């Protein structure tokens, strides 16, 4: 039983290390997303309304990233507690079954967090695309406005000439 327990402890330690690595990757991705958002907000030269739109989107994404980072920290603490418990615990196999269940739950949570991060990345990419499209639309509208203004000025000039002629 002790040999089995030792093997089980080693397996749990390996699982915990894998979970910790995944959690660190998730935190790094979160930090990178924050950096990308910051770079995006610095690099685009938008009108005031567009800036406020992007700013609100960045704040929303940043708050989500902070929440994910807090969840990651909580998971890291739980992993450390599990590691401590598995190192000091040489009791019954019931304890290991509980630890295994907790590890499975943590794995599911980490997977959910990674999925959320992927969704956030996709959302940020979609927002960036939308922002670029809005800028293009604005530029096109400005060209149309300038054309209409020139046409209007030309028409006013023609009407003034016709009025003078009359």
C-alpha positions as MATLAB code, in Angstrom:
seq = 'XXXXXXXXXXXXXXXXXXXXXXXXXXXXXXXXXXXXXXXXXXXXXXXXXXXXXXXXXXXXXXXXXXXXXXXXXXXXXXXXXXXXXXXXXXXXXXXXXXXXXXXXXXXXXXXXXXXXXXXXXXXXXXXXXXXXXXXXXXXXXXXXXXXXXXXXXXXXXXXXXXXXXX';
ca = [
       0.000    0.000    0.000;
       2.804    2.408    0.815;
       4.509    1.733   -2.513;
       1.196    2.308   -4.258;
       0.702    5.483   -2.258;
       4.194    6.705   -3.169;
       3.570    6.032   -6.841;
       0.264    7.846   -6.613;
       1.928   10.817   -4.908;
       4.501   10.975   -7.704;
       1.732   10.866  -10.314;
      -0.107   13.663   -8.535;
       3.046   15.743   -8.337;
       3.560   15.345  -12.082;
      -0.062   16.308  -12.729;
       0.319   19.326  -10.469;
       3.458   20.420  -12.299;
       1.658   20.140  -15.650;
      -1.231   22.181  -14.257;
       1.139   24.794  -12.908;
       2.882   25.103  -16.292;
      -0.481   25.485  -18.027;
      -1.502   28.099  -15.483;
       1.723   30.074  -16.015;
       1.173   29.963  -19.770;
      -2.331   31.244  -19.251;
      -1.028   34.114  -17.104;
       1.606   34.948  -19.730;
      -1.067   34.981  -22.428;
      -3.201   37.263  -20.273;
      -0.301   39.657  -19.782;
       0.443   39.559  -23.505;
      -3.188   40.354  -24.301;
      -2.996   43.341  -21.995;
       0.157   44.498  -23.728;
      -1.453   44.058  -27.165;
      -4.429   46.095  -26.066;
      -2.151   48.831  -24.804;
      -0.188   48.845  -28.070;
      -3.389   48.918  -30.092;
      -4.700   51.905  -28.173;
      -1.367   53.733  -28.615;
      -0.897   52.955  -32.319;
      -4.293   53.907  -33.721;
      -5.050   57.552  -34.359;
      -8.848   57.629  -34.049;
     -11.385   60.429  -33.784;
     -12.604   61.240  -30.238;
     -15.653   59.021  -30.518;
     -13.651   56.154  -31.943;
     -11.042   56.576  -29.201;
     -13.658   56.367  -26.494;
     -15.148   53.270  -28.182;
     -11.766   51.515  -28.290;
     -10.982   52.719  -24.747;
     -14.190   51.172  -23.422;
     -13.435   47.932  -25.254;
      -9.905   47.921  -23.847;
     -11.178   48.503  -20.311;
     -13.667   45.655  -20.692;
     -10.993   43.301  -22.023;
      -8.538   44.446  -19.327;
     -11.033   43.781  -16.564;
     -11.663   40.314  -17.982;
      -7.932   39.694  -18.173;
      -7.527   40.807  -14.549;
     -10.323   38.453  -13.525;
      -8.632   35.602  -15.406;
      -5.327   36.425  -13.733;
      -7.000   36.349  -10.313;
      -8.549   32.986  -11.169;
      -5.133   31.770  -12.285;
      -3.591   32.932   -8.988;
      -6.312   31.126   -7.062;
      -5.636   27.970   -9.062;
      -1.910   28.316   -8.411;
      -2.587   28.541   -4.667;
      -4.818   25.473   -4.842;
      -2.141   23.583   -6.778;
       0.418   24.516   -4.107;
      -1.947   23.342   -1.384;
      -2.476   20.069   -3.241;
       1.266   19.636   -3.687;
       1.835   20.259    0.032;
      -0.967   17.876    0.919;
       0.340   15.172   -1.412;
       3.885   15.482   -0.001;
       2.795   15.216    3.615;
      -0.005   12.761    3.067;
       0.768    9.037    3.240;
      -2.611    7.998    4.491;
      -5.408    6.069    2.880;
      -6.210    5.753   -0.791;
      -9.430    7.731   -0.173;
      -7.328   10.839    0.289;
      -5.724   10.229   -3.118;
      -9.096    9.757   -4.765;
     -10.155   13.147   -3.402;
      -6.926   14.731   -4.644;
      -7.437   13.182   -8.042;
     -10.947   14.619   -8.217;
      -9.637   18.036   -7.230;
      -6.917   17.772   -9.883;
      -9.537   16.896  -12.485;
     -11.616   19.877  -11.419;
      -8.565   22.110  -11.614;
      -7.759   20.752  -15.056;
     -11.277   21.588  -16.195;
     -11.000   25.094  -14.704;
      -7.669   25.674  -16.429;
      -9.136   24.439  -19.702;
     -12.081   26.816  -19.279;
      -9.695   29.687  -18.541;
      -7.658   28.875  -21.616;
     -10.848   28.809  -23.684;
     -11.851   32.175  -22.231;
      -8.453   33.600  -23.097;
      -8.801   32.300  -26.660;
     -12.246   33.885  -26.880;
     -10.794   37.152  -25.578;
      -8.036   37.010  -28.186;
     -10.611   36.416  -30.923;
     -12.801   39.188  -29.549;
      -9.848   41.579  -29.514;
      -8.996   40.650  -33.089;
     -12.610   41.192  -34.107;
     -12.625   44.575  -32.371;
      -9.404   45.566  -34.069;
     -10.853   44.579  -37.455;
     -14.033   46.502  -36.704;
     -11.999   49.533  -35.688;
     -10.011   49.394  -38.935;
     -13.223   49.075  -40.935;
     -14.696   52.079  -39.112;
     -11.616   54.128  -39.912;
     -11.847   53.160  -43.600;
     -15.553   54.015  -43.657;
     -14.813   57.383  -42.056;
     -12.157   58.152  -44.654;
     -14.532   57.183  -47.473;
     -17.253   59.381  -46.017;
     -14.832   62.286  -45.790;
     -13.969   61.864  -49.484;
     -17.668   61.773  -50.387;
     -18.307   64.878  -48.254;
     -15.469   66.758  -49.950;
     -16.818   65.770  -53.380;
     -20.331   66.882  -52.443;
     -18.998   70.153  -51.060;
     -17.065   70.827  -54.274;
     -20.185   70.004  -56.350;
     -22.267   72.312  -54.155;
     -19.746   75.143  -54.458;
     -19.649   74.688  -58.239;
     -23.451   74.718  -58.421;
     -23.638   77.869  -56.258;
     -21.115   79.550  -58.562;
     -23.132   78.549  -61.645;
     -26.340   79.816  -60.082;
     -24.708   83.141  -59.139;
     -23.469   83.545  -62.711;
     -26.923   82.739  -64.047;
     -28.449   85.167  -61.553;
     -26.007   87.902  -62.603;
     -26.786   87.181  -66.228;
     -30.512   87.458  -65.572;
];
